[in-house]
Amino acid sequence: VIEEVRMKDDGSGHFNFVINFSQSKTKINSVLKMQKINGYTIPSKAQIKHEASKIEALAQNTTGISNVKTNIDLTNYIFVVDLDFQKITNLNAVFLKLKNSRKIDPNIATDYFTFADKKFIRNQKIPIKALYDKLEKGDKEVFKTAKYTSVYKFDSTIKSFSNKNAIASKSKKAIKLNGSVINVINGNEKIENTITLN
């Protein structure tokens, strides 16, 4: 999983999100040949593409969001969402719409990002451990080797940041965090970060 946000000083920016299952494509190909697994109905490739187009339309129809692109590579199983936002609240509105369209618990917050007074905050408000614990043992396997990378880029230089596992670039205009998805789920690693700019 790769999450990238490019923040301009005026509060507008660019969001790119990539889920890459290419290392598991042999397993995914065999799963897609089944009708059901662990009680879940397996979507066809056509259904996956249809769902991606619905996500693209949902984002495109959100105030302050433009240049929405989704790319679904069903050979290597790489899924990309790419968009521009006028304000970070517009990006959070996309997550809220997505949550509501999926009938996800209304108590789960979707304000993952804030940007105000030269401070960019990445929050983590999803109860991922509780959701993970509800999965079947076989479904949990995919998370064991999964990696997470976040990259946040800015016009201004970074003055300070709260997540000690993150690394600022030499230019001090970008910050990167690498981690293990299972460690994030278990609470051993945090994706939260408060970044103060000069």
C-alpha positions in Angstrom: 0.0 0.0 0.0 1.4 3.4 -1.0 -0.3 6.6 0.1 1.1 9.9 -1.3 -0.2 13.4 -0.6 1.3 16.5 -2.2 0.3 19.6 -0.2 0.6 23.1 -1.5 0.9 26.1 0.8 -2.6 27.3 -0.2 -4.2 24.1 1.0 -4.8 22.5 -2.3 -3.0 19.3 -3.4 -2.8 15.9 -5.0 -3.6 12.5 -3.6 -2.3 9.2 -5.0 -3.2 5.8 -3.5 -1.8 2.4 -4.7 -2.7 -1.1 -3.6 -0.3 -3.6 -5.2 -1.1 -7.3 -5.0 1.3 -8.3 -7.7 3.2 -10.6 -5.3 0.0 -12.5 -4.7 -1.3 -12.6 -8.2 -1.1 -16.5 -8.5 -3.2 -16.8 -5.4 -5.6 -14.2 -6.5 -6.0 -15.8 -10.0 -7.0 -19.1 -8.3 -9.4 -17.3 -5.9 -11.1 -15.5 -8.8 -11.9 -18.9 -10.4 -14.0 -19.8 -7.4 -17.6 -18.7 -6.7 -17.2 -18.3 -3.0 -14.5 -18.5 -0.4 -14.9 -18.3 3.4 -18.5 -17.3 2.8 -17.6 -14.3 0.6 -18.9 -14.1 -3.0 -15.9 -13.6 -5.3 -16.4 -10.8 -7.8 -15.6 -11.3 -11.4 -13.0 -9.1 -13.1 -15.9 -7.2 -14.8 -17.5 -6.5 -11.4 -14.1 -5.3 -10.0 -13.8 -2.8 -13.0 -17.4 -1.7 -12.4 -16.7 -1.0 -8.7 -13.6 1.0 -9.7 -15.7 3.1 -12.1 -18.2 3.8 -9.3 -15.4 4.9 -7.0 -14.1 7.2 -9.7 -17.6 8.7 -10.3 -18.1 9.1 -6.6 -14.9 11.1 -6.2 -15.4 13.1 -9.4 -18.8 14.2 -8.1 -17.4 15.5 -4.8 -17.0 19.3 -4.4 -13.4 20.5 -4.7 -12.2 17.2 -6.4 -10.9 17.1 -10.0 -8.7 15.1 -12.4 -9.9 11.8 -10.9 -8.2 8.8 -12.4 -8.5 5.1 -11.4 -6.3 2.5 -13.0 -7.1 -1.2 -12.5 -4.4 -3.6 -13.7 -6.1 -7.0 -13.5 -3.1 -8.8 -14.8 -0.8 -7.8 -11.9 -3.5 -6.7 -9.5 -2.4 -3.1 -9.0 -5.1 -0.6 -8.2 -4.5 3.1 -8.3 -6.6 6.1 -7.4 -5.3 9.6 -8.4 -6.9 13.0 -7.8 -6.5 16.7 -7.1 -8.2 18.5 -4.3 -8.9 22.2 -3.6 -8.8 21.7 0.2 -7.9 18.7 2.4 -11.5 18.6 3.6 -12.6 17.8 0.1 -10.4 14.7 0.2 -11.9 13.7 3.6 -15.4 14.1 2.0 -14.4 11.5 -0.7 -13.6 9.0 2.2 -16.9 9.8 3.8 -18.9 9.3 0.6 -17.0 6.0 0.1 -17.8 4.9 3.6 -21.5 5.7 3.2 -21.7 4.0 -0.1 -20.3 0.8 1.5 -22.7 1.0 4.5 -19.7 1.0 6.8 -20.2 1.6 10.6 -21.3 5.3 10.8 -19.2 5.8 13.9 -16.0 5.3 12.0 -14.5 8.7 11.4 -13.1 9.6 7.9 -11.2 12.8 8.6 -7.9 11.2 8.0 -6.1 14.4 7.1 -6.1 18.0 8.4 -4.1 21.0 7.2 -4.2 24.3 9.0 -1.8 26.9 10.4 1.3 25.3 8.7 0.4 21.9 10.3 -0.4 18.7 8.3 -1.9 15.9 10.4 -2.4 12.3 9.3 -4.9 10.6 11.6 -5.7 6.9 11.9 -9.3 6.6 13.2 -10.3 3.2 11.8 -10.6 0.5 14.4 -8.5 -1.8 12.2 -7.6 -4.3 14.9 -11.3 -5.0 15.6 -12.1 -5.3 11.8 -9.0 -7.5 11.3 -10.1 -9.8 14.2 -13.4 -10.5 12.5 -11.7 -11.9 9.4 -11.3 -15.6 8.8 -7.8 -17.0 9.4 -7.2 -17.5 5.7 -8.2 -13.9 4.9 -5.7 -12.6 7.5 -2.8 -14.2 5.6 -2.6 -11.4 3.0 -1.7 -8.9 5.7 1.3 -10.8 7.1 3.7 -9.7 4.4 2.0 -6.5 3.3 4.0 -3.3 3.5 2.8 0.3 3.9 4.5 3.5 2.6 3.3 7.0 3.1 4.9 10.0 1.4 3.9 13.6 2.1 5.3 16.4 0.0 5.2 20.2 0.7 6.0 23.6 -0.8 7.5 24.7 2.5 10.2 23.0 4.5 9.4 20.7 7.4 10.1 22.1 10.9 9.2 19.1 12.9 7.2 15.8 12.8 5.8 13.5 15.5 6.3 10.0 14.1 9.9 9.1 14.9 9.8 6.3 12.3 9.3 8.8 9.5 12.3 10.1 7.6 12.5 13.7 6.1 14.1 14.2 2.7 17.4 16.1 2.4 15.4 19.1 1.0 13.1 19.0 4.1 10.2 19.3 1.7 9.1 15.6 1.9 8.7 12.9 4.5 8.4 9.2 4.1 7.2 6.4 6.4 7.6 2.7 5.7 6.0 0.1 7.8 4.4 -3.3 8.1 0.6 -3.5 7.7 0.3 -6.2 10.3 2.3 -4.1 12.8 0.0 -1.2 12.2 -3.0 -3.5 12.7 -1.5 -4.8 16.0 -0.6 -1.3 17.2 3.1 -1.9 17.1 3.6 0.8 14.5 1.7 4.1 14.0 0.8 5.8 10.7 -0.3 9.0 12.5 2.0 11.9 12.0 1.8 15.6 12.8 4.0 17.6 10.5 4.8 21.3 11.3 6.0 23.4 8.4 8.2 26.5 8.4 
